């Protein structure tokens, strides 16, 4: 098998884990190649940290919020979704439990987007996130958003 990819973790923050109607997207302000494109908030897993610990830390650092994780949006590989030749990202649905999302680090704009057919095209997503956006929409329609049993 190939080498282990750098693990990235992120969340699709929805307005409600039971009946989601909107999802929060974040616009990158760096690096230059990604500035102006939209993504799921999150970041790298640090050494000695679990994926779950990392996603909670990253959301506090990037948006200043505490979250409750819902179901994972499983990707096609063990590490989730391949972003490039060096990194893969695991993504979970999540709901904010404390705090008001703010652009603290890495982003210059946040937007609540309707979970409908325009989700993919209403903002310019980072290309690697596009299949995850489609998966989020599909999962939200069949109700697989909350905690898995």
N, C-alpha and C positions, 0 to 999 in steps of 0.2 A: 504493500500500500504506500501511498505518498506520505510526505512529511505532514506533521500536524500544522494546521493553519492557525494563525493568530486568532484568538477567540474574541469576538465583539458581541456585546449584548445590547438589546434595545427593547423598547416597548411601543405598542400601539395603544396610546391612552385613549380610552373611550369614555363617553359621558356616563355610561351605566353598564356594568358587566352583565346584567340580566337582560336589558332591552336597549342595546346600544343604537344610537341614531347619529352620533357624530364622533369624529376621531381628531385628535390634536396632531398637527404636523409642525415641524420646526424648520426654518430656513437657515441654511449654513451661511456663516460670514467668513469662513476660512476652511481649508486653504483656498487659494485663488481658483484652482481648477473646479472646486465644488461650491464656491460662493454663489449665492442666489438660487441654489437648488434646494429642494425640500427633502426631509428625511424623517425617520423615526428617531426620537431622542435616545441616547445611550452612549456607549463607549467601550473601551478596552477593559478586559479582565486583567487585574494586576496579579502579580505573583503571590501565591498563598491565599488567594481570594476565590470563593466559589462564584459560579455564574450568577446565582441569585443575589449574593452579597454585592457583587459588582453592579448589577442593574439598579439596586436600591441606592448605592453610593452615587452612581452616575446621575440618577434623576435628581438627587439632592444637590449635586454640584451644578448640573446644567440648567435645571428649571426651578430648584428650590422647593420641591414637593416630595411628600411621602406618598407611596403608592401601595395598592393591593394588587398582587399579580393574579391574573386569570389564567386561562388556558394558553399553552404554548402554541404558536403558529408554526407547526413543524415544517421544516424544509426538506429538500431532497437528499441532503447528506447528514451524517451523524452530528456535525457541528452546526446544523441549521441550513443557512443559505449562503452559498459562496458569493463573496463580494468581488474578489479578484484572485490573482494567483497566490496571495499571501494571507488572506483573511476570510473568515466566515462569521456569520452573525446568527445568533439565536434571538428570536423575537417572541414576546408574550403580549397578550392583551393585558391591560392594566387600567385601574381607576385611581384617581387622586383621592387620598384619604385625608391629607392635611396640606395646607399651603395653597397659594395661588400661583400658577405657572408664570415664570418670568424668564427673560432671555439673559441668564447670568453668565453663560460660558458657551462659546461656539456658535451661537445663533443670534440673528438680529430681528427675527420676526416669528411669531407663533400664530397659528390659525386653526380654528375648529372647522373641520370639513364635514359635510354631510356624507354619510355612508350610503351613497347611491352610485349610479352608473357614471357620474362625472368625477368620481374620486380620483381616478387615474389621470385625468386631463385638466382638472381645475387648477393645479399648480404643477410646475416642472419638477418632477421627482428626480433624485439621483438615479441614474439608470439601473444600478444594481438593486435598488429598492422596489422597482416597478413590479416584479413578480410577487413580492411580499405584499404590496398594496392590493394586487388582485386576490391573493389568498385571504387577506383580511376581510375584504368585501364578501368573498364567497363564504367564509366562516361566519361572519356576522349575520348573513342571510339565513343560515341553517341553525343559528343559535348556539354555536360552539365557541362561546366567548368566556363564560364564567369558569370557575375552578373545575378542573377535571376530577372525577371521583377517585 
